């Protein structure tokens, strides 16, 4: 198999093949948790850590695992990593752990995690698999944070509300009230708001990609040179 450059792996994971905006995997936690920036960031970082560690583990044992039993092995590896991350969050971030609830252990069932183990880590070396896991996790985190920011802004008029759940006492200084005396827009923080917000962000990404393709097709602007008589 041909080697893939690290820059291309990062670009694919974060933008070109973004889990939330393009591949559309992991939509259950993406839609359910993204009612605020902090919730989205917390779950995104946990998922990124799971992707990184599970990709590395699968890549390390890929030559020892028979293809016929690879999926159960992947599930066992991912479950072990998720359990370790869950226990760490319970110990060091108990308030955020309580808010995210069932969606932390449900990372085991996130299709993007087992999908990267199957599509990439089982076929590539440790370094590339680590970069792929990190890039995919960052792309998923980007989707969570952007959708969370949109819903929190429209729904509550704030950004980084309850940031102390993730950053401790320092987080209380991060909350930004963008609209004073804002009464809120309930639809934005309800499930229909998640679907509408995700659709809007996907449309925006498609517009940006289409503009980039048009600029690439047009090529660089011609340079006029003066001809001295």
C-alpha positions in Angstrom: 0.0 0.0 0.0 1.3 3.4 -0.9 2.4 5.7 1.9 0.2 8.7 2.7 1.8 12.0 3.7 1.1 13.3 7.2 -0.2 16.6 5.9 -2.7 14.7 3.7 -3.8 12.6 6.7 -4.3 15.7 8.8 -6.2 17.5 6.0 -8.5 14.4 5.4 -9.3 14.0 9.1 -9.9 17.6 10.0 -11.6 18.9 6.8 -11.8 16.8 3.6 -13.3 13.7 5.2 -14.6 15.3 8.4 -16.5 12.8 10.4 -19.4 15.1 11.3 -19.7 17.2 8.1 -18.8 14.8 5.4 -18.7 11.1 6.4 -21.7 11.7 8.8 -20.6 9.2 11.4 -21.1 9.5 15.2 -24.2 11.7 14.6 -25.9 10.4 17.8 -23.4 12.0 20.2 -22.8 14.9 17.8 -26.5 15.9 17.9 -27.2 15.1 21.5 -24.2 16.6 23.3 -23.6 19.8 21.2 -26.0 22.1 23.0 -23.0 24.1 24.3 -19.3 24.6 23.5 -18.1 23.1 26.7 -20.1 19.9 26.3 -19.0 19.5 22.7 -15.3 20.2 23.6 -15.3 17.8 26.5 -16.8 14.9 24.4 -14.6 15.8 21.4 -11.4 15.7 23.4 -12.4 12.4 25.0 -13.2 10.9 21.6 -9.9 12.2 20.2 -7.9 10.5 23.0 -9.8 7.3 22.3 -9.1 7.5 18.6 -5.4 8.2 19.1 -4.9 5.4 21.6 -7.0 2.8 19.8 -5.4 3.5 16.5 -1.9 3.1 18.0 -2.9 -0.1 19.7 -4.5 -1.6 16.6 -1.5 -0.7 14.5 0.9 -2.3 17.0 -1.0 -5.7 17.0 -2.1 -5.7 13.3 0.3 -8.4 12.3 -0.7 -10.6 15.1 -4.4 -10.5 14.4 -6.0 -12.8 11.9 -8.4 -11.0 9.5 -11.3 -13.3 10.5 -11.4 -12.0 14.1 -10.2 -8.4 13.6 -13.6 -6.8 14.3 -14.0 -8.4 17.8 -10.4 -7.5 18.6 -11.0 -3.9 17.5 -14.1 -3.7 19.8 -12.1 -5.2 22.8 -9.3 -2.7 22.3 -11.6 0.3 21.9 -13.7 -0.8 25.0 -10.5 -1.0 27.1 -9.4 2.5 26.0 -12.9 4.0 26.5 -13.0 2.5 30.0 -9.7 4.0 30.9 -10.7 7.4 29.6 -14.1 7.2 31.4 -12.4 6.4 34.7 -9.9 9.3 34.2 -12.8 11.7 33.5 -14.7 10.4 36.5 -11.7 11.1 38.7 -10.5 14.4 37.4 -13.5 16.0 35.8 -16.5 14.6 37.8 -18.9 17.5 37.0 -18.3 17.2 33.2 -18.5 13.4 33.5 -21.9 13.8 35.1 -23.2 16.1 32.4 -22.0 14.0 29.5 -23.3 10.9 31.2 -23.9 7.8 29.0 -22.3 9.4 26.0 -18.8 8.7 27.4 -19.1 4.9 27.5 -21.0 5.1 24.2 -17.8 6.2 22.5 -17.3 2.4 22.1 -20.1 2.3 19.6 -19.1 5.4 17.7 -18.7 4.2 14.1 -15.9 6.6 13.4 -13.6 5.0 16.0 -14.0 1.4 14.8 -14.1 2.7 11.2 -10.6 4.3 11.5 -9.3 1.1 13.1 -10.6 -1.0 10.2 -9.9 1.5 7.3 -6.6 2.9 8.4 -4.8 1.6 11.6 -5.1 -2.1 10.6 -3.2 -1.2 7.3 -0.6 1.4 8.3 2.3 1.9 10.7 2.1 3.3 14.2 3.1 6.9 13.4 0.6 7.3 10.6 -2.1 5.6 12.6 -1.5 8.0 15.5 -1.7 11.0 13.2 -4.9 9.7 11.6 -6.5 9.1 15.0 -5.5 12.6 16.1 -6.7 14.2 12.9 -10.1 12.3 12.9 -10.6 13.3 16.5 -9.8 16.9 15.9 -12.2 16.9 13.0 -15.0 15.5 15.2 -14.2 17.9 17.9 -14.4 20.8 15.4 -17.9 19.7 14.4 -18.9 19.4 18.0 -17.6 22.8 19.0 -18.9 24.6 16.0 -22.4 23.1 16.4 -22.3 23.7 20.1 -21.2 27.3 19.6 -24.1 27.9 17.2 -26.7 26.3 19.4 -25.4 28.0 22.6 -25.3 31.4 20.9 -28.8 31.2 19.5 -30.3 29.4 22.4 -28.7 31.2 25.3 -26.8 34.2 24.0 -23.6 33.0 25.5 -20.3 31.2 24.6 -18.3 29.0 26.9 -21.1 28.8 29.5 -20.3 26.6 32.4 -16.7 26.4 31.3 -15.7 25.6 34.9 -16.9 22.0 34.2 -13.8 21.6 32.0 -11.3 24.2 33.1 -12.1 24.5 36.9 -12.4 27.9 38.6 -10.5 29.5 35.8 -13.4 28.6 33.5 -15.7 31.0 35.2 -13.8 33.8 33.6 -14.2 32.4 30.1 -18.0 32.7 29.8 -19.0 35.4 27.3 -22.4 37.0 27.3 -22.8 38.3 23.8 -26.4 39.5 24.2 -27.5 41.2 27.3 -31.0 40.3 28.7 -31.4 37.6 26.1 -34.5 35.5 26.6 -33.2 32.6 24.7 -34.4 30.7 21.6 -35.6 27.3 22.9 -35.6 25.6 19.5 -31.8 26.0 19.2 -31.1 23.8 22.2 -33.7 21.2 21.5 -33.2 18.2 19.2 -34.7 19.9 16.1 -32.2 22.7 16.6 -29.3 20.2 16.4 -30.5 18.9 13.0 -31.1 22.4 11.6 -27.7 23.6 12.9 -25.8 20.6 11.5 -27.5 21.1 8.1 -26.5 24.7 8.1 -22.9 24.0 8.9 -22.7 21.2 6.2 -24.1 23.7 3.7 -21.6 26.3 4.7 -18.7 23.8 4.4 -19.9 22.8 0.9 -20.0 26.4 -0.2 -16.4 27.0 1.1 -15.3 23.8 -0.7 -17.0 24.8 -4.0 -15.4 28.3 -3.8 -12.0 26.7 -3.2 -12.5 24.4 -6.2 -13.4 27.3 -8.4 -10.4 29.3 -7.4 -8.1 26.3 -8.0 -9.7 25.7 -11.5 -9.2 29.4 -12.4 -5.5 29.2 -11.6 -3.2 32.1 -10.7 -4.0 35.5 -12.1 -1.8 36.4 -15.1 1.1 38.6 -14.4 1.5 41.6 -16.8 5.0 42.4 -17.7 6.0 45.8 -19.0 8.0 45.7 -22.2 10.5 48.5 -22.5 10.7 50.1 -25.9 
